[in-house]
Amino acid sequence: MNLSLRWSKAYDPATVASDPSVPIVLEYDVAARPARSTVKQVYDQILDDLTKAKDGLSSIAGSKGANRLSIDAVLALEARVKLYMKDWPGAKAAADAVISKNLYPLVKTAADMKNLWVNDSNEETIFKLFANNSNEQPGQVNSIYLGYISASKLYRPDFIPTQWIVDLFDNADIRKGVYFKQDSLDIGGAKYKNINLVHKYEGNPALFTSANTNYAYHKRC
């Protein structure tokens, strides 16, 4: 699905049968040169896979922070797929099937929001891939948003958010203090204070491989 999102036109019911997408590869063949499939063919394959997954996982109940796939994880993915397909009733039905279980309530405080994004708490989490503190294949975004320099305790990011992006979040929004924070920068030897940086992916301390962040976190949905 993500490959189709990146390399195809957005799903348009009027042109989906002819819009080119990514190849569908169901069998391994290193010498194959598969042609591009249409967006419709790709999404039909995704829906078929989801149907088989729902059948196979129908008896596997979900739980908050689960490290293994469950019926809830499949339903959540189905809701996202149908949202991209502009199948609004289908997306709502799949989402409601998960929401109605009341197993994954949304966090309501700034402290809980920070615990979710920084410490990988299980709140809101339907499925979370295992990662241990030896940094075994966790998700990470390298240093592009922060670029922390331990010697100077300053930051050297590749990207900083423009003010209008920060202003999209009301000050009462519990996400704002987690997603953004003002810090000092060292860019080419010049120091800049009180600059908004993206702190959404600052890294889980439990997954650090040294005293400082390696921007690692659990992959979750």
Backbone as a chain_set.jsonl record, in Angstrom:
{"seq": "MNLSLRWSKAYDPATVASDPSVPIVLEYDVAARPARSTVKQVYDQILDDLTKAKDGLSSIAGSKGANRLSIDAVLALEARVKLYMKDWPGAKAAADAVISKNLYPLVKTAADMKNLWVNDSNEETIFKLFANNSNEQPGQVNSIYLGYISASKLYRPDFIPTQWIVDLFDNADIRKGVYFKQDSLDIGGAKYKNINLVHKYEGNPALFTSANTNYAYHKRC", "coords": {"N": [[0.81, -1.191, 0.0], [1.868, 1.299, 0.849], [3.883, 1.669, -1.047], [2.335, 2.004, -3.321], [1.041, 4.362, -2.641], [3.148, 6.148, -2.745], [4.128, 5.992, -5.359], [2.13, 6.164, -7.222], [-0.814, 7.667, -8.716], [-3.21, 9.356, -6.639], [-5.901, 7.406, -5.34], [-8.524, 7.226, -7.509], [-11.747, 6.712, -8.218], [-12.765, 7.04, -10.787], [-10.704, 6.718, -12.616], [-9.2, 4.622, -11.808], [-8.88, 2.098, -12.929], [-7.154, 2.391, -15.019], [-4.998, 3.957, -14.267], [-1.519, 3.857, -13.754], [0.345, 1.851, -11.447], [2.385, 0.296, -8.952], [4.34, -2.709, -9.643], [2.789, -5.917, -9.152], [4.021, -8.387, -7.235], [4.069, -11.661, -6.533], [5.449, -13.985, -6.4], [8.767, -15.057, -5.853], [11.331, -14.098, -8.004], [14.325, -13.53, -9.148], [15.18, -12.751, -11.621], [13.044, -11.647, -12.876], [11.188, -9.107, -14.601], [8.867, -7.379, -13.853], [5.895, -5.881, -15.145], [4.212, -2.722, -14.653], [1.387, -2.67, -12.557], [-2.119, -1.767, -12.506], [-3.652, 0.834, -10.52], [-6.097, -0.09, -9.537], [-5.743, -2.895, -9.707], [-3.712, -3.247, -7.826], [-4.919, -2.388, -5.424], [-7.046, -4.18, -5.337], [-5.608, -6.514, -4.878], [-4.558, -5.937, -2.359], [-6.926, -5.802, -0.836], [-7.758, -8.443, -1.106], [-5.69, -9.746, 0.233], [-6.17, -8.719, 2.794], [-8.653, -9.828, 3.36], [-7.99, -12.553, 3.526], [-6.256, -12.375, 5.684], [-7.991, -11.549, 7.724], [-9.588, -13.813, 7.928], [-7.684, -15.698, 8.752], [-6.838, -14.634, 11.187], [-9.019, -14.352, 12.746], [-9.648, -15.458, 15.228], [-7.764, -14.443, 16.89], [-7.486, -12.386, 19.377], [-7.233, -8.862, 19.925], [-4.938, -6.728, 21.78], [-3.802, -4.078, 23.87], [-0.803, -2.629, 22.808], [0.178, -4.956, 21.634], [2.545, -7.364, 20.46], [2.224, -9.072, 18.421], [0.415, -9.803, 15.411], [-3.101, -9.212, 15.187], [-6.692, -9.602, 14.941], [-7.657, -7.064, 15.283], [-5.565, -5.411, 14.429], [-5.548, -5.97, 11.71], [-8.092, -5.056, 10.961], [-7.776, -2.338, 11.514], [-5.864, -1.67, 9.604], [-7.359, -2.221, 7.338], [-9.291, -0.219, 7.529], [-7.731, 2.022, 7.008], [-6.848, 1.512, 4.385], [-9.304, 1.529, 2.98], [-10.033, 4.121, 3.447], [-8.167, 5.506, 1.896], [-9.134, 4.632, -0.51], [-11.394, 6.041, -0.763], [-13.671, 4.928, 0.13], [-15.85, 5.567, 2.097], [-17.994, 4.551, 3.828], [-17.064, 1.885, 4.159], [-14.553, 2.299, 5.352], [-15.311, 3.497, 7.753], [-16.82, 1.438, 8.916], [-14.888, -0.58, 9.355], [-13.14, 0.782, 11.075], [-14.881, 1.382, 13.203], [-15.341, -1.176, 14.138], [-13.068, -1.731, 15.539], [-12.832, 0.449, 17.323], [-15.141, 0.199, 18.872], [-14.529, -1.777, 20.683], [-13.17, -0.599, 22.69], [-10.544, -0.829, 23.59], [-8.329, 0.644, 23.037], [-8.094, 3.431, 23.987], [-7.808, 6.968, 23.364], [-5.076, 9.03, 24.403], [-5.26, 11.568, 26.937], [-3.932, 13.545, 28.266], [-1.144, 15.851, 28.462], [1.145, 14.733, 29.581], [0.741, 11.981, 29.231], [0.695, 11.91, 26.454], [3.337, 12.612, 25.853], [4.624, 10.432, 27.026], [3.744, 8.452, 25.338], [4.938, 9.093, 22.827], [7.671, 9.516, 23.382], [8.558, 7.529, 25.19], [7.442, 5.25, 24.171], [4.991, 4.184, 25.179], [2.204, 1.94, 25.651], [-0.248, 3.005, 25.133], [-3.021, 3.733, 23.041], [-2.017, 2.016, 21.136], [-2.253, -0.455, 18.761], [-0.729, -2.391, 17.538], [2.622, -3.233, 17.936], [5.856, -3.483, 16.908], [8.422, -5.57, 18.179], [11.298, -4.341, 19.836], [14.576, -4.357, 21.134], [16.929, -3.28, 23.714], [19.36, -3.438, 22.467], [19.241, -2.247, 20.111], [18.072, -3.568, 17.938], [16.976, -3.482, 14.914], [15.027, -1.315, 15.315], [12.498, 1.213, 14.625], [13.578, 4.295, 13.227], [14.554, 7.721, 12.699], [16.963, 8.741, 12.074], [19.053, 11.594, 12.29], [17.796, 13.789, 11.256], [15.874, 15.617, 12.102], [16.767, 16.593, 14.525], [19.606, 16.163, 15.209], [21.459, 16.021, 17.418], [24.239, 17.269, 19.216], [26.479, 15.945, 21.231], [28.797, 16.922, 22.492], [28.594, 19.723, 22.64], [26.042, 19.998, 23.481], [24.089, 21.013, 21.866], [22.018, 21.471, 18.911], [21.921, 20.292, 15.524], [20.093, 20.266, 13.111], [18.755, 18.905, 10.004], [16.395, 19.811, 9.038], [14.012, 22.286, 9.965], [10.886, 23.226, 11.435], [8.661, 25.474, 9.773], [7.224, 28.551, 10.938], [4.471, 28.744, 10.482], [3.648, 26.131, 10.392], [4.0, 25.273, 13.034], [2.172, 26.987, 14.226], [-0.221, 25.904, 13.448], [-1.052, 24.265, 15.428], [-2.947, 24.602, 18.259], [-2.245, 26.201, 21.385], [-3.352, 24.829, 23.473], [-3.465, 22.285, 22.604], [-2.578, 19.026, 23.253], [-0.653, 17.732, 21.824], [1.195, 19.539, 20.875], [3.365, 20.333, 22.56], [4.841, 18.039, 22.528], [5.432, 17.428, 19.893], [6.849, 19.674, 19.08], [9.569, 21.714, 20.218], [11.421, 24.354, 21.711], [14.836, 24.967, 21.132], [18.451, 25.329, 21.254], [20.626, 26.023, 18.517], [23.483, 24.972, 16.576], [24.797, 25.984, 13.842], [27.008, 25.683, 11.375], [28.924, 26.783, 13.075], [27.739, 29.073, 14.022], [25.59, 30.253, 16.56], [22.218, 29.783, 17.508], [19.369, 30.72, 19.302], [16.39, 29.53, 20.987], [14.85, 28.24, 18.943], [12.308, 26.646, 17.137], [12.072, 23.152, 17.056], [11.531, 19.89, 15.624], [10.474, 17.599, 17.815], [9.229, 15.247, 17.878], [10.268, 12.783, 17.249], [12.386, 12.083, 19.056], [13.547, 9.915, 20.21], [13.532, 6.852, 22.067], [14.56, 6.51, 25.348], [15.021, 3.964, 26.436], [15.976, 2.498, 24.354], [18.385, 3.487, 23.652], [21.765, 3.21, 22.53], [23.966, 4.238, 23.606], [25.039, 6.883, 25.8], [23.591, 8.894, 24.736], [20.903, 9.902, 22.515], [19.863, 7.691, 19.888], [17.828, 8.007, 18.284], [15.937, 6.002, 18.146], [12.962, 4.012, 18.121], [9.986, 2.116, 18.866], [8.347, 0.471, 16.189], [5.058, 1.107, 15.379], [1.425, 0.848, 15.253]], "CA": [[0.0, 0.0, 0.0], [2.713, 2.484, 0.927], [4.542, 1.848, -2.34], [1.349, 2.566, -4.234], [0.812, 5.759, -2.255], [4.296, 6.979, -3.129], [4.489, 5.89, -6.771], [0.934, 6.148, -8.063], [-1.768, 8.741, -8.463], [-4.166, 9.062, -5.579], [-7.002, 6.542, -5.776], [-9.631, 7.947, -8.123], [-12.637, 5.689, -8.763], [-13.061, 7.252, -12.21], [-9.564, 6.364, -13.466], [-8.4, 3.641, -11.084], [-8.625, 0.914, -13.756], [-6.121, 2.671, -16.013], [-3.849, 4.644, -13.665], [-0.439, 2.908, -13.445], [0.844, 1.781, -10.072], [3.594, -0.522, -8.821], [4.126, -4.11, -10.03], [2.374, -6.888, -8.139], [4.952, -9.526, -7.256], [3.593, -12.653, -5.576], [6.418, -15.084, -6.348], [10.148, -14.573, -5.961], [12.073, -14.409, -9.227], [15.324, -12.471, -9.212], [15.37, -12.343, -13.011], [11.8, -11.105, -13.415], [11.068, -7.672, -14.852], [7.413, -7.26, -13.912], [5.317, -4.625, -15.621], [3.419, -2.022, -13.658], [-0.03, -2.99, -12.457], [-2.938, -0.577, -12.337], [-4.021, 1.127, -9.132], [-7.18, -1.005, -9.175], [-5.191, -4.23, -9.481], [-2.956, -3.226, -6.573], [-5.845, -2.331, -4.296], [-7.761, -5.46, -5.305], [-4.714, -7.474, -4.234], [-4.506, -5.579, -0.942], [-8.189, -6.216, -0.224], [-7.741, -9.908, -1.044], [-4.788, -10.094, 1.335], [-6.837, -8.384, 4.05], [-9.697, -10.833, 3.573], [-7.328, -13.768, 4.006], [-5.721, -12.102, 7.026], [-9.118, -11.552, 8.675], [-9.971, -15.217, 8.128], [-6.645, -16.388, 9.505], [-6.638, -14.054, 12.517], [-10.333, -14.077, 13.333], [-9.706, -15.908, 16.621], [-6.664, -13.838, 17.643], [-7.988, -11.133, 19.935], [-6.257, -7.797, 20.069], [-4.655, -6.196, 23.108], [-3.021, -2.851, 23.799], [0.636, -2.831, 22.746], [0.49, -6.333, 21.218], [3.712, -7.554, 19.598], [1.841, -9.976, 17.34], [-0.76, -9.356, 14.678], [-4.399, -9.647, 15.675], [-7.794, -9.18, 14.095], [-7.782, -5.611, 15.4], [-4.548, -4.792, 13.571], [-6.0, -6.118, 10.322], [-9.222, -4.139, 10.774], [-7.25, -0.977, 11.482], [-5.254, -1.5, 8.289], [-8.454, -2.182, 6.368], [-9.889, 1.117, 7.607], [-6.834, 2.969, 6.329], [-6.898, 1.222, 2.948], [-10.58, 1.988, 2.43], [-9.999, 5.58, 3.488], [-7.452, 5.917, 0.682], [-9.974, 4.285, -1.648], [-12.59, 6.899, -0.684], [-14.803, 4.087, 0.514], [-16.103, 6.115, 3.431], [-18.72, 3.607, 4.69], [-16.205, 0.746, 4.478], [-13.527, 2.756, 6.297], [-15.964, 3.697, 9.055], [-17.212, 0.139, 9.473], [-13.691, -1.253, 9.867], [-12.654, 1.534, 12.229], [-15.828, 1.2, 14.309], [-15.191, -2.533, 14.671], [-11.968, -1.67, 16.516], [-13.133, 1.454, 18.335], [-16.214, -0.273, 19.75], [-13.986, -2.665, 21.71], [-12.683, 0.28, 23.759], [-9.263, -1.333, 24.101], [-7.236, 1.545, 22.671], [-8.562, 4.82, 24.142], [-6.834, 8.019, 23.083], [-4.53, 9.704, 25.574], [-5.978, 12.814, 27.177], [-3.093, 14.527, 28.962], [0.151, 16.121, 27.842], [2.118, 13.772, 30.115], [0.52, 10.696, 28.569], [1.109, 12.072, 25.06], [4.801, 12.53, 25.83], [4.997, 9.048, 27.328], [3.457, 7.669, 24.131], [5.875, 9.362, 21.737], [9.076, 9.44, 23.8], [8.873, 6.267, 25.865], [6.764, 4.122, 23.521], [3.96, 3.544, 25.997], [1.282, 1.14, 24.855], [-1.515, 3.692, 24.941], [-3.47, 3.921, 21.657], [-1.235, 1.173, 20.235], [-2.885, -1.715, 18.402], [0.328, -3.343, 17.175], [3.94, -2.622, 18.122], [6.939, -4.435, 16.668], [9.375, -5.673, 19.273], [12.68, -3.859, 19.705], [15.218, -4.433, 22.44], [17.87, -2.181, 23.944], [20.57, -3.571, 21.654], [18.964, -1.519, 18.873], [17.83, -4.57, 16.907], [16.008, -3.096, 13.907], [13.9, -0.46, 15.669], [12.274, 2.316, 13.721], [14.322, 5.495, 13.595], [14.583, 8.741, 11.645], [18.318, 9.291, 12.091], [19.202, 12.857, 13.017], [17.416, 14.877, 10.361], [15.067, 16.634, 12.772], [17.429, 17.121, 15.708], [21.057, 16.229, 15.04], [22.024, 16.42, 18.715], [25.7, 17.25, 19.336], [26.679, 15.696, 22.658], [29.894, 17.725, 23.041], [28.144, 21.087, 22.929], [24.657, 19.919, 23.931], [23.295, 21.814, 20.942], [21.407, 20.686, 17.847], [22.272, 20.651, 14.163], [19.125, 19.517, 12.299], [18.669, 19.139, 8.566], [15.134, 20.498, 8.781], [13.282, 22.875, 11.085], [9.535, 23.559, 10.981], [8.349, 26.887, 9.609], [6.344, 29.01, 12.013], [3.057, 28.492, 10.206], [3.379, 24.743, 10.757], [3.858, 25.254, 14.496], [0.964, 27.722, 14.577], [-1.401, 25.091, 13.176], [-1.411, 23.603, 16.676], [-3.346, 25.487, 19.349], [-1.417, 26.0, 22.581], [-4.015, 23.875, 24.358], [-3.363, 20.966, 21.984], [-1.586, 18.27, 24.016], [0.399, 17.247, 20.929], [2.128, 20.594, 20.484], [4.575, 20.292, 23.376], [5.585, 16.817, 22.218], [5.891, 17.517, 18.513], [7.778, 20.799, 18.904], [10.187, 22.288, 21.411], [12.451, 25.33, 21.375], [16.175, 24.605, 21.566], [19.532, 26.123, 20.676], [21.267, 25.387, 17.377], [24.843, 25.296, 16.158], [24.823, 25.805, 12.396], [28.231, 26.252, 10.807], [29.63, 27.551, 14.092], [26.88, 30.148, 14.527], [24.642, 29.776, 17.566], [20.877, 30.363, 17.43], [18.598, 30.323, 20.472], [14.925, 29.518, 20.981], [14.369, 27.84, 17.618], [11.416, 25.484, 17.186], [12.545, 21.934, 16.42], [10.622, 18.748, 15.685], [10.895, 16.668, 18.865], [8.309, 14.114, 17.838], [11.023, 11.532, 17.12], [13.662, 12.295, 19.733], [14.131, 8.625, 20.573], [13.156, 6.219, 23.322], [15.77, 6.272, 26.157], [15.232, 2.535, 26.68], [16.601, 1.899, 23.185], [19.681, 4.126, 23.381], [22.922, 2.309, 22.548], [25.016, 4.963, 24.32], [24.426, 7.824, 26.739], [22.772, 9.846, 23.999], [19.877, 9.333, 21.653], [20.099, 7.197, 18.532], [16.546, 8.278, 17.614], [15.25, 4.729, 17.946], [11.661, 3.838, 18.759], [9.252, 0.942, 18.389], [7.416, 0.682, 15.087], [3.735, 0.782, 15.916], [0.253, 1.4, 14.591]], "C": [[0.858, 1.262, 0.0], [3.458, 2.735, -0.377], [3.579, 2.466, -3.35], [1.074, 4.03, -3.918], [1.925, 6.665, -2.761], [4.488, 7.056, -4.642], [3.294, 5.798, -7.711], [0.149, 7.432, -7.841], [-2.64, 8.348, -7.28], [-5.338, 8.27, -6.15], [-8.163, 7.394, -6.267], [-10.555, 6.919, -8.763], [-12.893, 5.823, -10.257], [-11.939, 6.758, -13.114], [-8.732, 5.22, -12.906], [-8.032, 2.434, -11.946], [-7.52, 1.135, -14.778], [-4.891, 3.371, -15.434], [-2.761, 3.627, -13.319], [-0.005, 2.987, -11.994], [2.112, 0.926, -10.062], [3.316, -1.947, -9.297], [3.613, -4.927, -8.852], [3.277, -8.105, -8.277], [4.533, -10.499, -6.157], [4.52, -13.85, -5.46], [7.81, -14.532, -6.592], [10.792, -15.048, -7.256], [13.056, -13.274, -9.453], [15.518, -11.957, -10.629], [14.138, -11.675, -13.613], [11.878, -9.599, -13.606], [9.581, -7.366, -14.977], [6.961, -5.88, -14.397], [4.503, -3.985, -14.498], [1.965, -2.504, -13.712], [-0.815, -1.687, -12.361], [-3.225, -0.362, -10.854], [-5.125, 0.177, -8.666], [-6.651, -2.403, -8.875], [-4.446, -4.299, -8.151], [-3.904, -3.234, -5.38], [-6.711, -3.587, -4.208], [-6.915, -6.528, -4.61], [-4.637, -7.208, -2.731], [-5.767, -6.046, -0.229], [-8.27, -7.728, -0.106], [-6.843, -10.38, 0.093], [-5.456, -9.831, 2.688], [-7.94, -9.394, 4.375], [-9.103, -12.121, 4.124], [-6.779, -13.576, 5.417], [-6.837, -12.119, 8.069], [-9.582, -12.978, 8.954], [-8.958, -15.914, 9.029], [-6.485, -15.903, 10.934], [-7.943, -13.798, 13.251], [-10.416, -14.452, 14.811], [-8.599, -15.308, 17.485], [-7.102, -12.461, 18.116], [-6.871, -10.106, 20.069], [-6.057, -7.399, 21.516], [-3.745, -4.988, 22.949], [-1.521, -3.159, 23.812], [1.062, -4.216, 22.302], [1.687, -6.363, 20.276], [3.429, -8.518, 18.448], [0.563, -9.478, 16.685], [-2.03, -9.975, 15.252], [-5.464, -9.204, 14.687], [-7.958, -7.667, 14.142], [-6.777, -4.894, 14.506], [-4.973, -4.853, 12.108], [-7.157, -5.166, 10.036], [-8.759, -2.692, 10.7], [-6.596, -0.683, 10.133], [-6.325, -1.422, 7.2], [-9.114, -0.798, 6.354], [-9.031, 2.139, 6.867], [-6.876, 2.763, 4.818], [-8.178, 1.777, 2.334], [-10.72, 3.51, 2.508], [-9.299, 6.118, 2.246], [-8.29, 5.646, -0.565], [-11.232, 5.159, -1.738], [-13.858, 6.088, -0.485], [-15.161, 4.469, 1.942], [-16.899, 5.163, 4.316], [-17.856, 2.411, 5.102], [-15.139, 1.103, 5.49], [-14.127, 2.917, 7.688], [-16.324, 2.373, 9.703], [-16.017, -0.586, 10.074], [-13.157, -0.548, 11.106], [-13.561, 1.335, 13.442], [-15.695, -0.177, 14.944], [-14.074, -2.593, 15.706], [-12.326, -0.727, 17.663], [-14.157, 0.95, 19.353], [-15.722, -1.208, 20.851], [-13.424, -1.892, 22.9], [-11.391, -0.236, 24.407], [-8.125, -0.342, 23.903], [-7.674, 3.006, 22.8], [-7.437, 5.819, 23.889], [-6.335, 8.649, 24.38], [-5.171, 11.08, 25.703], [-5.139, 13.877, 27.874], [-1.766, 14.697, 28.234], [1.203, 15.119, 28.313], [1.98, 12.417, 29.431], [0.917, 10.761, 27.09], [2.63, 11.977, 24.932], [5.267, 11.099, 26.09], [4.779, 8.152, 26.118], [4.548, 7.853, 23.091], [7.341, 9.22, 22.138], [9.416, 8.058, 24.344], [8.156, 5.051, 25.292], [5.775, 3.415, 24.441], [2.979, 2.817, 25.079], [-0.058, 1.828, 24.594], [-1.779, 3.92, 23.447], [-2.895, 2.891, 20.678], [-1.896, -0.188, 20.018], [-1.847, -2.793, 18.115], [1.663, -2.624, 17.258], [5.015, -3.671, 17.926], [7.942, -4.405, 17.806], [10.715, -5.05, 18.898], [13.31, -3.936, 21.075], [16.282, -3.347, 22.566], [19.218, -2.378, 23.262], [20.37, -2.95, 20.277], [18.777, -2.468, 17.693], [16.663, -4.159, 16.019], [14.827, -2.275, 14.415], [13.666, 0.582, 14.594], [13.088, 3.516, 14.167], [14.388, 6.442, 12.402], [15.941, 9.429, 11.594], [18.325, 10.634, 12.8], [18.644, 14.041, 12.245], [16.623, 15.97, 11.055], [15.761, 17.274, 13.966], [18.941, 17.256, 15.532], [21.767, 16.671, 16.307], [23.533, 16.243, 18.735], [26.03, 17.118, 20.817], [27.752, 16.588, 23.263], [29.427, 19.114, 23.459], [26.734, 21.136, 23.504], [23.758, 20.859, 23.134], [22.792, 20.902, 19.823], [21.839, 21.215, 16.482], [21.35, 19.873, 13.206], [19.261, 19.814, 10.813], [17.424, 19.942, 8.208], [14.613, 21.119, 10.071], [11.899, 23.285, 10.582], [9.367, 25.071, 10.813], [7.295, 27.284, 10.644], [4.888, 28.691, 11.752], [2.665, 27.048, 10.501], [3.14, 24.646, 12.262], [2.536, 25.898, 14.905], [-0.319, 26.977, 14.242], [-1.915, 24.407, 14.442], [-1.744, 24.656, 17.734], [-2.487, 25.197, 20.581], [-2.034, 25.003, 23.555], [-3.96, 22.446, 23.816], [-2.251, 20.177, 22.669], [-0.468, 17.725, 23.14], [1.511, 18.269, 20.722], [3.443, 20.524, 21.254], [5.42, 19.049, 23.165], [6.182, 16.898, 20.815], [6.952, 18.59, 18.316], [8.324, 21.264, 20.252], [11.271, 23.256, 20.976], [13.784, 24.914, 21.975], [17.191, 25.518, 20.887], [20.255, 25.33, 19.599], [22.707, 25.838, 17.224], [24.916, 24.965, 14.673], [26.053, 26.488, 11.82], [28.997, 27.114, 11.788], [28.826, 28.701, 14.664], [25.832, 29.557, 15.468], [23.317, 30.533, 17.427], [20.058, 29.826, 18.597], [17.103, 30.342, 20.192], [14.338, 29.264, 19.594], [13.474, 26.614, 17.769], [12.011, 24.314, 16.407], [11.477, 20.851, 16.534], [11.176, 17.747, 16.701], [10.04, 15.408, 18.895], [9.052, 12.78, 17.827], [12.382, 11.649, 17.817], [14.298, 11.008, 20.224], [13.715, 8.153, 21.951], [14.416, 5.927, 24.141], [16.06, 4.798, 26.404], [15.939, 1.855, 25.524], [17.917, 2.573, 22.814], [20.784, 3.064, 23.405], [24.142, 2.991, 23.165], [24.307, 5.926, 25.269], [23.455, 8.768, 26.054], [21.837, 9.143, 23.026], [20.438, 8.79, 20.338], [18.799, 7.252, 17.746], [15.755, 7.007, 17.335], [13.923, 4.703, 18.693], [11.011, 2.58, 18.2], [8.388, 1.342, 17.192], [6.042, 0.234, 15.546], [2.638, 1.368, 15.042], [-0.927, 1.319, 15.537]], "O": [[0.6, 2.19, -0.767], [3.645, 3.885, -0.773], [3.957, 3.337, -4.133], [0.896, 4.843, -4.825], [1.681, 7.805, -3.157], [4.957, 8.072, -5.154], [3.438, 5.397, -8.866], [0.411, 8.184, -6.903], [-2.789, 7.168, -6.96], [-5.715, 8.449, -7.308], [-8.716, 8.194, -5.512], [-10.181, 6.307, -9.763], [-13.205, 4.837, -10.925], [-12.192, 6.412, -14.268], [-7.684, 4.881, -13.455], [-6.992, 1.812, -11.727], [-7.001, 0.174, -15.346], [-3.837, 3.37, -16.07], [-3.047, 2.63, -12.656], [0.009, 4.061, -11.393], [2.822, 0.852, -11.064], [2.155, -2.354, -9.348], [3.958, -4.663, -7.701], [3.29, -8.767, -9.315], [4.637, -10.178, -4.973], [4.396, -14.645, -4.529], [8.007, -13.653, -7.431], [10.798, -16.24, -7.564], [12.675, -12.189, -9.894], [15.977, -10.83, -10.815], [14.188, -11.188, -14.742], [12.56, -8.904, -12.853], [9.085, -7.121, -16.077], [7.577, -4.86, -14.09], [4.156, -4.641, -13.516], [1.404, -2.712, -14.788], [-0.232, -0.622, -12.157], [-3.059, -1.271, -10.04], [-5.094, -0.305, -7.534], [-7.064, -3.027, -7.898], [-4.541, -5.294, -7.433], [-3.713, -3.999, -4.435], [-7.07, -4.01, -3.109], [-7.435, -7.344, -3.849], [-4.649, -8.141, -1.928], [-5.692, -6.62, 0.857], [-8.79, -8.246, 0.882], [-7.194, -11.303, 0.827], [-5.322, -10.629, 3.616], [-8.129, -9.765, 5.533], [-9.635, -12.711, 5.064], [-6.827, -14.488, 6.242], [-6.653, -12.641, 9.169], [-9.93, -13.311, 10.087], [-9.331, -16.633, 9.955], [-6.049, -16.658, 11.802], [-7.964, -13.101, 14.266], [-11.168, -13.835, 15.565], [-8.498, -15.62, 18.671], [-7.09, -11.494, 17.354], [-5.712, -10.452, 20.298], [-6.89, -7.69, 22.375], [-2.995, -4.901, 21.977], [-1.027, -3.853, 24.701], [2.194, -4.621, 22.563], [1.83, -5.503, 19.407], [4.291, -8.751, 17.601], [-0.263, -8.82, 17.318], [-2.029, -11.108, 15.734], [-5.17, -8.512, 13.712], [-8.356, -7.055, 13.151], [-7.106, -3.879, 13.893], [-4.778, -3.896, 11.359], [-7.195, -4.538, 8.979], [-9.289, -1.907, 9.913], [-6.751, 0.408, 9.583], [-6.201, -0.643, 6.255], [-9.452, -0.275, 5.292], [-9.554, 3.017, 6.181], [-6.932, 3.731, 4.059], [-8.138, 2.422, 1.286], [-11.447, 4.11, 1.717], [-9.772, 7.065, 1.618], [-8.166, 6.354, -1.564], [-12.027, 5.03, -2.669], [-14.954, 6.495, -0.871], [-14.807, 3.763, 2.886], [-16.519, 4.97, 5.471], [-17.905, 1.972, 6.251], [-14.844, 0.316, 6.388], [-13.521, 2.518, 8.682], [-16.151, 2.205, 10.911], [-16.109, -1.143, 11.168], [-12.767, -1.198, 12.075], [-13.085, 1.146, 14.561], [-15.909, -0.333, 16.146], [-14.119, -3.4, 16.634], [-12.145, -1.066, 18.833], [-14.053, 1.239, 20.545], [-16.418, -1.412, 21.846], [-13.224, -2.45, 23.978], [-11.184, -0.094, 25.612], [-7.073, -0.47, 24.529], [-7.629, 3.746, 21.817], [-6.269, 5.545, 24.165], [-7.091, 8.783, 25.342], [-5.574, 11.684, 24.709], [-5.601, 15.004, 28.052], [-1.322, 13.818, 27.495], [2.058, 14.702, 27.531], [2.977, 11.78, 29.093], [1.418, 9.781, 26.538], [3.143, 11.34, 24.013], [6.198, 10.617, 25.445], [5.534, 7.206, 25.894], [5.037, 6.872, 22.529], [8.169, 8.84, 21.31], [10.447, 7.485, 23.993], [8.242, 3.954, 25.845], [5.729, 2.185, 24.478], [2.942, 3.063, 23.873], [-0.911, 1.275, 23.899], [-0.868, 4.258, 22.69], [-3.257, 2.901, 19.502], [-2.076, -0.966, 20.955], [-2.063, -3.967, 18.414], [1.821, -1.531, 16.713], [5.088, -4.64, 18.682], [8.27, -3.342, 18.332], [11.2, -5.216, 17.778], [12.666, -3.62, 22.075], [16.506, -2.583, 21.627], [20.128, -1.572, 23.454], [21.209, -3.098, 19.388], [19.26, -2.208, 16.59], [15.507, -4.448, 16.325], [13.703, -2.518, 13.978], [14.528, 0.812, 13.746], [13.267, 3.731, 15.366], [14.292, 6.021, 11.249], [16.055, 10.563, 11.128], [17.658, 10.79, 13.823], [18.982, 15.186, 12.547], [16.684, 17.131, 10.648], [15.392, 18.372, 14.382], [19.49, 18.347, 15.691], [22.584, 17.591, 16.276], [24.051, 15.204, 18.326], [25.876, 18.076, 21.575], [27.641, 16.979, 24.426], [29.821, 19.618, 24.511], [26.28, 22.185, 23.962], [22.798, 21.422, 23.659], [23.103, 19.711, 19.794], [22.086, 22.408, 16.305], [21.793, 18.921, 12.563], [19.811, 20.841, 10.418], [17.399, 20.66, 7.208], [14.758, 20.538, 11.146], [11.755, 23.656, 9.417], [9.873, 25.851, 11.62], [6.566, 26.435, 11.155], [4.14, 28.397, 12.685], [1.511, 26.762, 10.819], [2.185, 24.007, 12.705], [1.861, 25.419, 15.816], [-1.394, 27.367, 14.697], [-3.081, 24.019, 14.514], [-0.91, 25.501, 18.06], [-2.055, 24.063, 20.784], [-1.329, 24.403, 24.366], [-4.365, 21.506, 24.5], [-1.099, 20.611, 22.668], [0.565, 17.298, 23.656], [2.647, 17.899, 20.426], [4.516, 20.644, 20.662], [6.58, 19.005, 23.574], [7.317, 16.477, 20.592], [7.849, 18.439, 17.486], [7.64, 21.215, 21.275], [11.965, 23.015, 19.989], [13.872, 24.559, 23.151], [16.841, 26.361, 20.061], [20.473, 24.127, 19.737], [23.101, 26.916, 17.669], [25.077, 23.805, 14.294], [26.133, 27.715, 11.78], [29.653, 28.076, 11.386], [29.199, 29.254, 15.698], [25.265, 28.497, 15.201], [23.296, 31.751, 17.252], [20.052, 28.623, 18.855], [16.615, 31.048, 19.309], [13.448, 29.981, 19.137], [13.839, 25.655, 18.449], [12.404, 24.461, 15.25], [10.629, 20.89, 17.425], [12.214, 17.127, 16.473], [10.123, 14.608, 19.827], [8.546, 11.774, 18.324], [13.413, 11.343, 17.218], [15.465, 11.005, 20.614], [13.565, 8.946, 22.88], [15.269, 5.167, 23.683], [17.219, 4.416, 26.565], [16.452, 0.748, 25.683], [18.501, 2.263, 21.775], [20.738, 2.132, 24.207], [25.219, 2.4, 23.241], [23.107, 5.793, 25.51], [22.599, 9.371, 26.702], [21.972, 7.95, 22.755], [21.363, 9.358, 19.758], [18.671, 6.636, 16.688], [14.982, 6.955, 16.378], [13.784, 5.299, 19.761], [11.444, 2.048, 17.178], [7.777, 2.41, 17.183], [5.875, -0.88, 16.042], [2.872, 2.25, 14.215], [-2.031, 1.733, 15.184]]}, "num_chains": 1, "name": "protein.A"}
